Amino acid sequence: MKTPHIPCLRFGDTYRSFNESEVNDYRDGSTKATLSQVNAGIIRRDLTQIGKAREALSKFSTRELVDISSKAGDLFLNEDLPLGEGSIQSAQDYLETLSSTSGLPHVMVKRNMDKIHYALTHVELILNGLTRGISFETLDQGHGEQAGAPVCFYPTTDALGLVMPSNSPAVNSLWLPSIALKIPIIMKPGREEPWTPFRLIQAFIAAGCPKEAFGFYPTDHEGAGDILRLCGRALIFGDKSTTDLYAGDPGVQVHGPGFSKILIGDDEIENWPDYIDVMASSISDNGGRSCVNASAVIVPKYSKEIADALGKRLGPLKPLPVDDPEAVLSGFANPKMGEWIDAALDSDFEETGASDATAPYRDGTRLVKAEGGTYLRPTIAHCESMEHPLSNREFLCPYASVVEVPQEEMLRAIGPTLVVTAITKDEGFKKQLLRASNVERLNIGPLSTMKISWDQPHEGNMFEFLYKRRSIGVAA
């Protein structure tokens, strides 16, 4: 079969560049597609005409765009859609190809597909949560009433810039409400993951969305920088070194490591064996690649016992064939990343105060070559204090530390945290948690850190990012 070519999309129109890159199978390096690479000049030129994309979306009502989003969800999940020049991609082709370049087993790709489908078919629910119940008519007019008070909003940008990652397809769900909010997108896809955003764009267009709303620009570092700099609002995904560069920029919403955690209170710690399942799933679901995966378990006592129990549960896990429904580990699209993580863990374990609780239950090395790819088996680090470098780390694999911290010191010790699952019934502790300013999403009770609510944004409110409230007066 001919290798497909994925072009750039300039206001939805295909554009083939002289410069191309390859998207390769993580196992044997075979080419799964070629990808047009555009320079920053093209992106800058197109952004001078972004008004026509806004105008194309503004011709639709919010209700129409919500309905289009729902239809796009079904198309994305089930139907054949264009892939580049003259190629058609079935849903099964998408699943298998994404698995072959990302390292995600089929079961995880399907789970991510289902998440995206849910987000697209529940945009009305999401908008209700983002806007706190503002009517579609008010969104269309730009002003109206909410709870009897006048409200008025105006857009903060003509386009939403996106610099996307390659590690998890479901992160694309974060930009989906932008279309219903009538803000076009300008996207740099992840190097190893053009499949999901390109398929989503084709699903939107097939569902009746104006093609002008979509810019898809595989590009270099300069191009990515211009997307972040020239779009009035932008999302960037990356590691801490990348996201720290934009941490103080109000126009850039950063999505980096989550450092999500599970806390067990004094009142529930004696019942810790009952919570091993929720701890293990929080750590290992989605191959440990999500910012909402738990990367630390903080307890007032029994840290050694809990680390050992998690080590016993997760340590034996091995890579399985990509089509095995029981597969829980993901391969690395870039084997050097797996090698770097393994070396970093080994180096940090050499520092006094931490031990590998999975090592006694792992028959062999952490870094393995299996099923044609490079994998990291799970690692649970028992740390004697939060001062150890492994106590608050996050890696693209099932990893977590277990640390003993007195309950009254937990919230101070954990630092900025995307998701906290707090297992407690202590009303005093719950009040402290509810007041905590360093926690983005709070789960009270034995809920996986992976469990999020679509009507409650866990990482930035897209409506408040793309629109700003202002006062308004209208003469009678």
HUDACOR-V436462 format. One record per helix or strand of 2 or more residues. SS is the DSSP state (helix for helix, strand for strand). FROM is the first residue (numbers start at 1). LEN is the number of residues. If there is no record, write none. Layout:
# HUDACOR-V436462
ss,from,len
SS,FROM,LEN
SS,FROM,LEN
This chain:
# HUDACOR-V436462
ss,from,len
strand,4,3
strand,8,3
strand,13,3
strand,20,5
strand,31,6
helix,40,8
helix,51,8
helix,62,17
strand,81,2
strand,88,2
helix,91,12
helix,106,16
helix,123,9
helix,136,6
strand,143,4
strand,149,7
strand,159,5
helix,169,6
helix,177,4
strand,184,5
helix,195,12
helix,211,3
strand,214,3
helix,221,10
strand,233,5
helix,240,7
strand,252,4
strand,260,5
helix,269,20
strand,294,6
helix,303,12
helix,335,15
strand,354,3
helix,359,3
strand,367,4
strand,373,4
strand,379,5
strand,399,6
helix,407,8
strand,417,7
helix,427,9
strand,439,6
helix,462,5
strand,467,3
